[in-house]
Structure formats: C-alpha cells, structure tokens
Amino acid sequence: MIERIETGKRMSRIVKHNGVVYLCGQVGDGATVADQTRDCLGRIKTLLEKAGSSPDRILQAIVWLSDISDFDEMNQVWDAWVPEGHAPARACGESRLARDDLKVEIIITAAAD
C-alpha cells in the first residue's frame, strides 16, 4: 500500500511504501547557507516524525547546494544534526535551485519506525 501525506496537485510532502519514507525536497529560510540548512533540517525532522520515522532512521540524503563553495558551512550544521553512528548514504552536488534566494535543498529517504 502507498500512503501519501500532505498531498497537493503537484506533489506529496511525504510518501510511505513498504516501510520506507520518501520526503519531497526540503528548503529552509535564512540569509546564510548555515541558517537555511538548520531550518531545512528542522523541517525534515518534523516531516519524519509525522511519517513515523526519525533522523536516526535516514537511509539516504541528497543535498543540492546552489554554490558548492558552501559545502563546508553546510556540513558544519549537518554534522551536528546527524545522530552519532547514524550517518546515511549521502550525495552532494551543485545545482541551480527553484528560487535565487535558496542556497540548499535536501531530499531524504528513511525507514519507517
């Protein structure tokens, strides 16, 4: 069974299938990549909890930065947020994001609790 949560015309914020949680890409508010990353990760945590999961159940993360030179700044926030011993498989790249003010977008796949 496929469960869709917070579904709109274009996308669902959460999709669950066979014990796996898929989140749509998350962005955050703030002036710096650190601020946006912190806010984005807070949104991810909230969505994971709504889906019956948590940050220590993340299987994969895909991180898009609008400028790859922000990699270290984003990682400082990421490294502090990821529970010790629970780092997921992760990819990070540079991409033009949906709006010019966005600096980071994160896509998450996690196991449901």
N, C-alpha and C positions, 0 to 999 in steps of 0.2 A: 504494500500500500504506500502511496505517495501522499504526504501531508504537506500542504502549503500554508504558511503562516504570514500574515500581513501581505496578502496578495492584492496587487493592483492590476491595471490593464497591461502594463509593460513588463512587470516582474514581481516576484515574491521576495520579500526580505529574507525569509527562511524557507528552505525545502528540506524535508526529512524523508529518507528512504532506506529501508533495511539497516536501521541503526546508525546511519550516517547523517550528519547535519551539514548542509551547504548554505553558507551565507552569501548574500549578494555583496558586491564590493562596498566597503565602508570608507568614508572620508570623515574628516574632523574639522572643527573650527579652530581658528587661531592664526596669529601672524607668522609664526615660525614653524619649521618642519617638526620641531620637538612638541610644540603646542598642539599641532594638528595630529601628530602621532598619538599623543596622550589621550586626546579626545576621541580619536578613532578607536583606540584600544578599549576605552570605556564603553563605547557603543557596541563593540564586538562582545565584550563580557556580558552586557545586558541582553543582547540577542541570544548568545549561547545559553544563558540561564533560562530565557523564555523557551528555548528549544529543548531543555532538559540536558544541557551539557555545561562545560566549564573550560577555562583556559588550559587546564592540565589535560584535557581530552582532545586538544587540537592535533590533527593528523598532518595537515599541510597548510602553509601560508604562502600566498603570492603577494609580494609587495611591489607596488609601482611607485616610483619617485618621478616627479616632473624634472628633477635635476639630480643626476647620480652623485654630484658632489655633496649632497645632503645625506649620503649613506651613513657616515659615522654619527651624525647628530640623531638620525632616526634610530640607529642601533643602540645608542645610549638609553633611549626610552624603551625600546623593545626588550633589551637585555634585562632591564629592571622589572619589566612586567611579566615576562615568561617565567612560570614556576620552575625552580631549580630541578633539573633532571627530566623535564618535560618539553624540551625544545622540539618543535615539529620539523618535518621536512619543509624546507623553505627555498623560495626563489625570489630574487630581487632584480628589478631592471628599471630602466628609464623609459618613460612614455609620456606623451602629451596626454594630460588628463582632461576631463569633461569641461572644466572651467579653468580660466587662467589663474585664479587665486588658490587652486588646490595644489598642494605640494606632495601629498601621499595618499594612496588608496591601497587598502588591504583586503584580500579575498581569503576567506577561511573555509576549510573543510574540517569537521571534527566528528568524533564518535559521540553518540548519544549515551547518556548515563543509563 
